[in-house]
């Protein structure tokens, strides 16, 4: 996440941007990126944990509650 923060500091003021991740960092990024002003697209996650196929509302609340 340090790399993402460094890149955000290079953006112009009021820039609109999104961030995402895949793999084991997918949900932590979904929860983290709104804290640094980015748009998050958590609805594309399929699993909340290994073997737990999630529905859209679980992914949204899972990212919010992390």
PyMOL Python script that loads the backbone (N, CA, C, O; Angstrom):
from pymol import cmd

cmd.read_pdbstr("""\
ATOM      1  N   UNK A   1       0.814  -1.184   0.000  1.00  0.00           N
ATOM      2  CA  UNK A   1       0.000   0.000   0.000  1.00  0.00           C
ATOM      3  C   UNK A   1       0.863   1.254   0.000  1.00  0.00           C
ATOM      4  O   UNK A   1       0.403   2.329  -0.387  1.00  0.00           O
ATOM      5  N   UNK A   2       2.106   1.119   0.431  1.00  0.00           N
ATOM      6  CA  UNK A   2       3.008   2.279   0.395  1.00  0.00           C
ATOM      7  C   UNK A   2       3.228   2.768  -1.026  1.00  0.00           C
ATOM      8  O   UNK A   2       3.320   3.973  -1.263  1.00  0.00           O
ATOM      9  N   UNK A   3       3.314   1.840  -1.972  1.00  0.00           N
ATOM     10  CA  UNK A   3       3.498   2.229  -3.372  1.00  0.00           C
ATOM     11  C   UNK A   3       2.293   3.006  -3.877  1.00  0.00           C
ATOM     12  O   UNK A   3       2.445   4.004  -4.581  1.00  0.00           O
ATOM     13  N   UNK A   4       1.098   2.553  -3.521  1.00  0.00           N
ATOM     14  CA  UNK A   4      -0.119   3.257  -3.925  1.00  0.00           C
ATOM     15  C   UNK A   4      -0.137   4.670  -3.353  1.00  0.00           C
ATOM     16  O   UNK A   4      -0.458   5.623  -4.064  1.00  0.00           O
ATOM     17  N   UNK A   5       0.199   4.808  -2.101  1.00  0.00           N
ATOM     18  CA  UNK A   5       0.221   6.131  -1.471  1.00  0.00           C
ATOM     19  C   UNK A   5       1.234   7.038  -2.168  1.00  0.00           C
ATOM     20  O   UNK A   5       0.956   8.217  -2.390  1.00  0.00           O
ATOM     21  N   UNK A   6       2.398   6.506  -2.514  1.00  0.00           N
ATOM     22  CA  UNK A   6       3.407   7.301  -3.217  1.00  0.00           C
ATOM     23  C   UNK A   6       2.885   7.768  -4.570  1.00  0.00           C
ATOM     24  O   UNK A   6       3.124   8.908  -4.967  1.00  0.00           O
ATOM     25  N   UNK A   7       2.176   6.898  -5.277  1.00  0.00           N
ATOM     26  CA  UNK A   7       1.620   7.292  -6.576  1.00  0.00           C
ATOM     27  C   UNK A   7       0.530   8.346  -6.417  1.00  0.00           C
ATOM     28  O   UNK A   7       0.436   9.265  -7.230  1.00  0.00           O
ATOM     29  N   UNK A   8      -0.291   8.223  -5.381  1.00  0.00           N
ATOM     30  CA  UNK A   8      -1.361   9.196  -5.138  1.00  0.00           C
ATOM     31  C   UNK A   8      -0.770  10.579  -4.884  1.00  0.00           C
ATOM     32  O   UNK A   8      -1.334  11.583  -5.318  1.00  0.00           O
ATOM     33  N   UNK A   9       0.352  10.636  -4.189  1.00  0.00           N
ATOM     34  CA  UNK A   9       0.991  11.930  -3.921  1.00  0.00           C
ATOM     35  C   UNK A   9       1.491  12.611  -5.191  1.00  0.00           C
ATOM     36  O   UNK A   9       1.760  13.812  -5.175  1.00  0.00           O
ATOM     37  N   UNK A  10       1.619  11.872  -6.282  1.00  0.00           N
ATOM     38  CA  UNK A  10       2.073  12.441  -7.553  1.00  0.00           C
ATOM     39  C   UNK A  10       0.921  12.977  -8.404  1.00  0.00           C
ATOM     40  O   UNK A  10       1.161  13.636  -9.415  1.00  0.00           O
ATOM     41  N   UNK A  11      -0.311  12.706  -8.013  1.00  0.00           N
ATOM     42  CA  UNK A  11      -1.476  13.130  -8.792  1.00  0.00           C
ATOM     43  C   UNK A  11      -1.748  14.622  -8.612  1.00  0.00           C
ATOM     44  O   UNK A  11      -1.436  15.188  -7.564  1.00  0.00           O
ATOM     45  N   UNK A  12      -2.327  15.259  -9.625  1.00  0.00           N
ATOM     46  CA  UNK A  12      -2.726  16.657  -9.460  1.00  0.00           C
ATOM     47  C   UNK A  12      -3.884  16.774  -8.464  1.00  0.00           C
ATOM     48  O   UNK A  12      -4.614  15.810  -8.231  1.00  0.00           O
ATOM     49  N   UNK A  13      -4.039  17.944  -7.890  1.00  0.00           N
ATOM     50  CA  UNK A  13      -5.151  18.175  -6.970  1.00  0.00           C
ATOM     51  C   UNK A  13      -6.483  17.898  -7.656  1.00  0.00           C
ATOM     52  O   UNK A  13      -6.654  18.185  -8.840  1.00  0.00           O
ATOM     53  N   UNK A  14      -7.405  17.348  -6.917  1.00  0.00           N
ATOM     54  CA  UNK A  14      -8.760  17.033  -7.378  1.00  0.00           C
ATOM     55  C   UNK A  14      -8.797  15.989  -8.499  1.00  0.00           C
ATOM     56  O   UNK A  14      -9.788  15.893  -9.223  1.00  0.00           O
ATOM     57  N   UNK A  15      -7.736  15.219  -8.642  1.00  0.00           N
ATOM     58  CA  UNK A  15      -7.745  14.141  -9.641  1.00  0.00           C
ATOM     59  C   UNK A  15      -8.750  13.073  -9.218  1.00  0.00           C
ATOM     60  O   UNK A  15      -8.897  12.779  -8.031  1.00  0.00           O
ATOM     61  N   UNK A  16      -9.424  12.511 -10.181  1.00  0.00           N
ATOM     62  CA  UNK A  16     -10.348  11.406  -9.932  1.00  0.00           C
ATOM     63  C   UNK A  16      -9.626  10.132 -10.346  1.00  0.00           C
ATOM     64  O   UNK A  16      -9.155  10.022 -11.478  1.00  0.00           O
ATOM     65  N   UNK A  17      -9.539   9.175  -9.440  1.00  0.00           N
ATOM     66  CA  UNK A  17      -8.802   7.954  -9.732  1.00  0.00           C
ATOM     67  C   UNK A  17      -9.425   6.773  -8.996  1.00  0.00           C
ATOM     68  O   UNK A  17     -10.194   6.937  -8.049  1.00  0.00           O
ATOM     69  N   UNK A  18      -9.073   5.603  -9.452  1.00  0.00           N
ATOM     70  CA  UNK A  18      -9.530   4.358  -8.839  1.00  0.00           C
ATOM     71  C   UNK A  18      -8.321   3.492  -8.540  1.00  0.00           C
ATOM     72  O   UNK A  18      -7.248   3.680  -9.114  1.00  0.00           O
ATOM     73  N   UNK A  19      -8.505   2.553  -7.645  1.00  0.00           N
ATOM     74  CA  UNK A  19      -7.443   1.598  -7.340  1.00  0.00           C
ATOM     75  C   UNK A  19      -8.078   0.239  -7.103  1.00  0.00           C
ATOM     76  O   UNK A  19      -9.199   0.134  -6.604  1.00  0.00           O
ATOM     77  N   UNK A  20      -7.345  -0.785  -7.470  1.00  0.00           N
ATOM     78  CA  UNK A  20      -7.844  -2.139  -7.258  1.00  0.00           C
ATOM     79  C   UNK A  20      -6.670  -3.073  -7.051  1.00  0.00           C
ATOM     80  O   UNK A  20      -5.516  -2.718  -7.294  1.00  0.00           O
ATOM     81  N   UNK A  21      -6.983  -4.249  -6.606  1.00  0.00           N
ATOM     82  CA  UNK A  21      -5.975  -5.271  -6.393  1.00  0.00           C
ATOM     83  C   UNK A  21      -6.596  -6.622  -6.682  1.00  0.00           C
ATOM     84  O   UNK A  21      -7.818  -6.770  -6.676  1.00  0.00           O
ATOM     85  N   UNK A  22      -5.755  -7.598  -6.933  1.00  0.00           N
ATOM     86  CA  UNK A  22      -6.231  -8.965  -7.102  1.00  0.00           C
ATOM     87  C   UNK A  22      -5.499  -9.852  -6.099  1.00  0.00           C
ATOM     88  O   UNK A  22      -4.491  -9.453  -5.515  1.00  0.00           O
ATOM     89  N   UNK A  23      -6.012 -11.037  -5.914  1.00  0.00           N
ATOM     90  CA  UNK A  23      -5.361 -11.973  -5.008  1.00  0.00           C
ATOM     91  C   UNK A  23      -5.677 -11.678  -3.552  1.00  0.00           C
ATOM     92  O   UNK A  23      -6.737 -11.143  -3.229  1.00  0.00           O
ATOM     93  N   UNK A  24      -4.746 -12.033  -2.680  1.00  0.00           N
ATOM     94  CA  UNK A  24      -5.011 -11.930  -1.243  1.00  0.00           C
ATOM     95  C   UNK A  24      -5.134 -10.494  -0.742  1.00  0.00           C
ATOM     96  O   UNK A  24      -5.651 -10.280   0.354  1.00  0.00           O
ATOM     97  N   UNK A  25      -4.679  -9.510  -1.502  1.00  0.00           N
ATOM     98  CA  UNK A  25      -4.799  -8.110  -1.083  1.00  0.00           C
ATOM     99  C   UNK A  25      -6.055  -7.434  -1.620  1.00  0.00           C
ATOM    100  O   UNK A  25      -6.254  -6.238  -1.409  1.00  0.00           O
ATOM    101  N   UNK A  26      -6.899  -8.186  -2.309  1.00  0.00           N
ATOM    102  CA  UNK A  26      -8.067  -7.592  -2.953  1.00  0.00           C
ATOM    103  C   UNK A  26      -9.002  -6.923  -1.942  1.00  0.00           C
ATOM    104  O   UNK A  26      -9.357  -5.759  -2.125  1.00  0.00           O
ATOM    105  N   UNK A  27      -9.403  -7.614  -0.901  1.00  0.00           N
ATOM    106  CA  UNK A  27     -10.329  -7.011   0.061  1.00  0.00           C
ATOM    107  C   UNK A  27      -9.680  -5.930   0.920  1.00  0.00           C
ATOM    108  O   UNK A  27     -10.327  -4.916   1.184  1.00  0.00           O
ATOM    109  N   UNK A  28      -8.429  -6.093   1.373  1.00  0.00           N
ATOM    110  CA  UNK A  28      -7.817  -4.968   2.086  1.00  0.00           C
ATOM    111  C   UNK A  28      -7.753  -3.685   1.248  1.00  0.00           C
ATOM    112  O   UNK A  28      -7.974  -2.594   1.773  1.00  0.00           O
ATOM    113  N   UNK A  29      -7.456  -3.807  -0.041  1.00  0.00           N
ATOM    114  CA  UNK A  29      -7.444  -2.626  -0.912  1.00  0.00           C
ATOM    115  C   UNK A  29      -8.845  -2.050  -1.071  1.00  0.00           C
ATOM    116  O   UNK A  29      -9.017  -0.831  -1.083  1.00  0.00           O
ATOM    117  N   UNK A  30      -9.838  -2.910  -1.191  1.00  0.00           N
ATOM    118  CA  UNK A  30     -11.217  -2.444  -1.327  1.00  0.00           C
ATOM    119  C   UNK A  30     -11.603  -1.577  -0.137  1.00  0.00           C
ATOM    120  O   UNK A  30     -12.318  -0.588  -0.297  1.00  0.00           O
ATOM    121  N   UNK A  31     -11.139  -1.936   1.043  1.00  0.00           N
ATOM    122  CA  UNK A  31     -11.434  -1.154   2.242  1.00  0.00           C
ATOM    123  C   UNK A  31     -10.535   0.080   2.364  1.00  0.00           C
ATOM    124  O   UNK A  31     -10.963   1.102   2.900  1.00  0.00           O
ATOM    125  N   UNK A  32      -9.302  -0.006   1.874  1.00  0.00           N
ATOM    126  CA  UNK A  32      -8.314   1.057   2.066  1.00  0.00           C
ATOM    127  C   UNK A  32      -8.452   2.227   1.099  1.00  0.00           C
ATOM    128  O   UNK A  32      -8.308   3.382   1.500  1.00  0.00           O
ATOM    129  N   UNK A  33      -8.727   1.940  -0.163  1.00  0.00           N
ATOM    130  CA  UNK A  33      -8.660   3.011  -1.165  1.00  0.00           C
ATOM    131  C   UNK A  33      -9.630   4.167  -0.931  1.00  0.00           C
ATOM    132  O   UNK A  33      -9.273   5.298  -1.262  1.00  0.00           O
ATOM    133  N   UNK A  34     -10.827   3.967  -0.388  1.00  0.00           N
ATOM    134  CA  UNK A  34     -11.658   5.153  -0.108  1.00  0.00           C
ATOM    135  C   UNK A  34     -11.040   6.073   0.951  1.00  0.00           C
ATOM    136  O   UNK A  34     -11.312   7.273   0.963  1.00  0.00           O
ATOM    137  N   UNK A  35     -10.215   5.519   1.831  1.00  0.00           N
ATOM    138  CA  UNK A  35      -9.579   6.330   2.868  1.00  0.00           C
ATOM    139  C   UNK A  35      -8.558   7.308   2.299  1.00  0.00           C
ATOM    140  O   UNK A  35      -8.244   8.317   2.930  1.00  0.00           O
ATOM    141  N   UNK A  36      -8.036   7.012   1.106  1.00  0.00           N
ATOM    142  CA  UNK A  36      -7.076   7.916   0.473  1.00  0.00           C
ATOM    143  C   UNK A  36      -7.705   8.674  -0.691  1.00  0.00           C
ATOM    144  O   UNK A  36      -7.001   9.284  -1.496  1.00  0.00           O
ATOM    145  N   UNK A  37      -9.029   8.632  -0.774  1.00  0.00           N
ATOM    146  CA  UNK A  37      -9.741   9.428  -1.762  1.00  0.00           C
ATOM    147  C   UNK A  37      -9.988   8.762  -3.098  1.00  0.00           C
ATOM    148  O   UNK A  37     -10.464   9.411  -4.029  1.00  0.00           O
ATOM    149  N   UNK A  38      -9.677   7.483  -3.213  1.00  0.00           N
ATOM    150  CA  UNK A  38      -9.857   6.785  -4.489  1.00  0.00           C
ATOM    151  C   UNK A  38     -11.240   6.155  -4.568  1.00  0.00           C
ATOM    152  O   UNK A  38     -11.901   5.930  -3.554  1.00  0.00           O
ATOM    153  N   UNK A  39     -11.655   5.881  -5.781  1.00  0.00           N
ATOM    154  CA  UNK A  39     -12.876   5.113  -6.000  1.00  0.00           C
ATOM    155  C   UNK A  39     -12.527   3.635  -5.917  1.00  0.00           C
ATOM    156  O   UNK A  39     -11.480   3.205  -6.403  1.00  0.00           O
ATOM    157  N   UNK A  40     -13.401   2.872  -5.304  1.00  0.00           N
ATOM    158  CA  UNK A  40     -13.166   1.442  -5.134  1.00  0.00           C
ATOM    159  C   UNK A  40     -14.237   0.661  -5.871  1.00  0.00           C
ATOM    160  O   UNK A  40     -15.408   1.039  -5.857  1.00  0.00           O
ATOM    161  N   UNK A  41     -13.847  -0.411  -6.504  1.00  0.00           N
ATOM    162  CA  UNK A  41     -14.777  -1.231  -7.272  1.00  0.00           C
ATOM    163  C   UNK A  41     -14.804  -2.636  -6.681  1.00  0.00           C
ATOM    164  O   UNK A  41     -14.331  -3.584  -7.310  1.00  0.00           O
ATOM    165  N   UNK A  42     -15.348  -2.774  -5.491  1.00  0.00           N
ATOM    166  CA  UNK A  42     -15.328  -4.050  -4.791  1.00  0.00           C
ATOM    167  C   UNK A  42     -16.336  -5.053  -5.267  1.00  0.00           C
ATOM    168  O   UNK A  42     -16.270  -6.218  -4.875  1.00  0.00           O
ATOM    169  N   UNK A  43     -17.273  -4.647  -6.099  1.00  0.00           N
ATOM    170  CA  UNK A  43     -18.335  -5.561  -6.499  1.00  0.00           C
ATOM    171  C   UNK A  43     -17.854  -6.666  -7.416  1.00  0.00           C
ATOM    172  O   UNK A  43     -18.597  -7.614  -7.665  1.00  0.00           O
ATOM    173  N   UNK A  44     -16.635  -6.577  -7.926  1.00  0.00           N
ATOM    174  CA  UNK A  44     -16.131  -7.602  -8.829  1.00  0.00           C
ATOM    175  C   UNK A  44     -15.460  -8.763  -8.102  1.00  0.00           C
ATOM    176  O   UNK A  44     -14.983  -9.698  -8.746  1.00  0.00           O
ATOM    177  N   UNK A  45     -15.417  -8.717  -6.792  1.00  0.00           N
ATOM    178  CA  UNK A  45     -14.843  -9.822  -6.026  1.00  0.00           C
ATOM    179  C   UNK A  45     -15.789 -11.010  -6.053  1.00  0.00           C
ATOM    180  O   UNK A  45     -17.004 -10.844  -5.948  1.00  0.00           O
ATOM    181  N   UNK A  46     -15.245 -12.185  -6.190  1.00  0.00           N
ATOM    182  CA  UNK A  46     -16.077 -13.383  -6.172  1.00  0.00           C
ATOM    183  C   UNK A  46     -16.066 -14.079  -4.824  1.00  0.00           C
ATOM    184  O   UNK A  46     -17.070 -14.665  -4.416  1.00  0.00           O
ATOM    185  N   UNK A  47     -14.944 -14.019  -4.133  1.00  0.00           N
ATOM    186  CA  UNK A  47     -14.803 -14.750  -2.880  1.00  0.00           C
ATOM    187  C   UNK A  47     -14.408 -13.807  -1.748  1.00  0.00           C
ATOM    188  O   UNK A  47     -13.564 -12.928  -1.925  1.00  0.00           O
ATOM    189  N   UNK A  48     -15.029 -14.000  -0.583  1.00  0.00           N
ATOM    190  CA  UNK A  48     -14.614 -13.253   0.602  1.00  0.00           C
ATOM    191  C   UNK A  48     -13.485 -13.966   1.316  1.00  0.00           C
ATOM    192  O   UNK A  48     -12.642 -13.323   1.942  1.00  0.00           O
ATOM    193  N   UNK A  49     -13.458 -15.259   1.234  1.00  0.00           N
ATOM    194  CA  UNK A  49     -12.359 -16.065   1.739  1.00  0.00           C
ATOM    195  C   UNK A  49     -12.355 -17.366   0.952  1.00  0.00           C
ATOM    196  O   UNK A  49     -13.271 -17.633   0.175  1.00  0.00           O
ATOM    197  N   UNK A  50     -11.341 -18.156   1.152  1.00  0.00           N
ATOM    198  CA  UNK A  50     -11.200 -19.389   0.377  1.00  0.00           C
ATOM    199  C   UNK A  50     -12.445 -20.260   0.512  1.00  0.00           C
ATOM    200  O   UNK A  50     -12.824 -20.659   1.613  1.00  0.00           O
ATOM    201  N   UNK A  51     -13.071 -20.546  -0.621  1.00  0.00           N
ATOM    202  CA  UNK A  51     -14.239 -21.413  -0.638  1.00  0.00           C
ATOM    203  C   UNK A  51     -15.568 -20.728  -0.341  1.00  0.00           C
ATOM    204  O   UNK A  51     -16.608 -21.383  -0.399  1.00  0.00           O
ATOM    205  N   UNK A  52     -15.571 -19.441  -0.027  1.00  0.00           N
ATOM    206  CA  UNK A  52     -16.806 -18.725   0.301  1.00  0.00           C
ATOM    207  C   UNK A  52     -17.182 -17.842  -0.880  1.00  0.00           C
ATOM    208  O   UNK A  52     -16.718 -16.707  -0.989  1.00  0.00           O
ATOM    209  N   UNK A  53     -18.023 -18.367  -1.762  1.00  0.00           N
ATOM    210  CA  UNK A  53     -18.502 -17.618  -2.916  1.00  0.00           C
ATOM    211  C   UNK A  53     -19.494 -16.569  -2.422  1.00  0.00           C
ATOM    212  O   UNK A  53     -20.543 -16.910  -1.875  1.00  0.00           O
ATOM    213  N   UNK A  54     -19.166 -15.313  -2.612  1.00  0.00           N
ATOM    214  CA  UNK A  54     -19.946 -14.222  -2.026  1.00  0.00           C
ATOM    215  C   UNK A  54     -20.969 -13.676  -3.009  1.00  0.00           C
ATOM    216  O   UNK A  54     -20.791 -13.737  -4.225  1.00  0.00           O
ATOM    217  N   UNK A  55     -22.038 -13.145  -2.450  1.00  0.00           N
ATOM    218  CA  UNK A  55     -22.983 -12.372  -3.247  1.00  0.00           C
ATOM    219  C   UNK A  55     -22.582 -10.897  -3.128  1.00  0.00           C
ATOM    220  O   UNK A  55     -21.835 -10.530  -2.221  1.00  0.00           O
ATOM    221  N   UNK A  56     -23.065 -10.069  -4.022  1.00  0.00           N
ATOM    222  CA  UNK A  56     -22.643  -8.674  -4.107  1.00  0.00           C
ATOM    223  C   UNK A  56     -22.782  -7.930  -2.777  1.00  0.00           C
ATOM    224  O   UNK A  56     -21.865  -7.211  -2.381  1.00  0.00           O
ATOM    225  N   UNK A  57     -23.893  -8.087  -2.094  1.00  0.00           N
ATOM    226  CA  UNK A  57     -24.098  -7.338  -0.848  1.00  0.00           C
ATOM    227  C   UNK A  57     -23.092  -7.744   0.220  1.00  0.00           C
ATOM    228  O   UNK A  57     -22.693  -6.908   1.031  1.00  0.00           O
ATOM    229  N   UNK A  58     -22.669  -9.014   0.243  1.00  0.00           N
ATOM    230  CA  UNK A  58     -21.659  -9.443   1.210  1.00  0.00           C
ATOM    231  C   UNK A  58     -20.306  -8.803   0.917  1.00  0.00           C
ATOM    232  O   UNK A  58     -19.566  -8.456   1.838  1.00  0.00           O
ATOM    233  N   UNK A  59     -19.987  -8.648  -0.354  1.00  0.00           N
ATOM    234  CA  UNK A  59     -18.715  -8.025  -0.729  1.00  0.00           C
ATOM    235  C   UNK A  59     -18.712  -6.556  -0.320  1.00  0.00           C
ATOM    236  O   UNK A  59     -17.714  -6.064   0.207  1.00  0.00           O
ATOM    237  N   UNK A  60     -19.808  -5.854  -0.555  1.00  0.00           N
ATOM    238  CA  UNK A  60     -19.886  -4.431  -0.212  1.00  0.00           C
ATOM    239  C   UNK A  60     -19.782  -4.240   1.292  1.00  0.00           C
ATOM    240  O   UNK A  60     -19.010  -3.396   1.747  1.00  0.00           O
ATOM    241  N   UNK A  61     -20.538  -4.997   2.072  1.00  0.00           N
ATOM    242  CA  UNK A  61     -20.463  -4.844   3.528  1.00  0.00           C
ATOM    243  C   UNK A  61     -19.148  -5.376   4.070  1.00  0.00           C
ATOM    244  O   UNK A  61     -18.648  -4.862   5.071  1.00  0.00           O
ATOM    245  N   UNK A  62     -18.577  -6.387   3.439  1.00  0.00           N
ATOM    246  CA  UNK A  62     -17.276  -6.901   3.870  1.00  0.00           C
ATOM    247  C   UNK A  62     -16.185  -5.866   3.696  1.00  0.00           C
ATOM    248  O   UNK A  62     -15.338  -5.714   4.577  1.00  0.00           O
ATOM    249  N   UNK A  63     -16.183  -5.153   2.585  1.00  0.00           N
ATOM    250  CA  UNK A  63     -15.207  -4.090   2.375  1.00  0.00           C
ATOM    251  C   UNK A  63     -15.427  -2.915   3.303  1.00  0.00           C
ATOM    252  O   UNK A  63     -14.472  -2.299   3.775  1.00  0.00           O
ATOM    253  N   UNK A  64     -16.670  -2.609   3.560  1.00  0.00           N
ATOM    254  CA  UNK A  64     -17.002  -1.488   4.445  1.00  0.00           C
ATOM    255  C   UNK A  64     -16.585  -1.779   5.878  1.00  0.00           C
ATOM    256  O   UNK A  64     -16.089  -0.891   6.572  1.00  0.00           O
ATOM    257  N   UNK A  65     -16.780  -3.018   6.330  1.00  0.00           N
ATOM    258  CA  UNK A  65     -16.564  -3.362   7.732  1.00  0.00           C
ATOM    259  C   UNK A  65     -15.127  -3.723   8.064  1.00  0.00           C
ATOM    260  O   UNK A  65     -14.809  -3.943   9.233  1.00  0.00           O
ATOM    261  N   UNK A  66     -14.253  -3.789   7.075  1.00  0.00           N
ATOM    262  CA  UNK A  66     -12.852  -4.158   7.354  1.00  0.00           C
ATOM    263  C   UNK A  66     -12.126  -3.034   8.036  1.00  0.00           C
ATOM    264  O   UNK A  66     -10.942  -3.163   8.346  1.00  0.00           O
TER     265      UNK A  66
END
""", "prot")
cmd.dss("prot")
cmd.show_as("cartoon", "prot")
cmd.util.cbc("prot")
cmd.orient("prot")
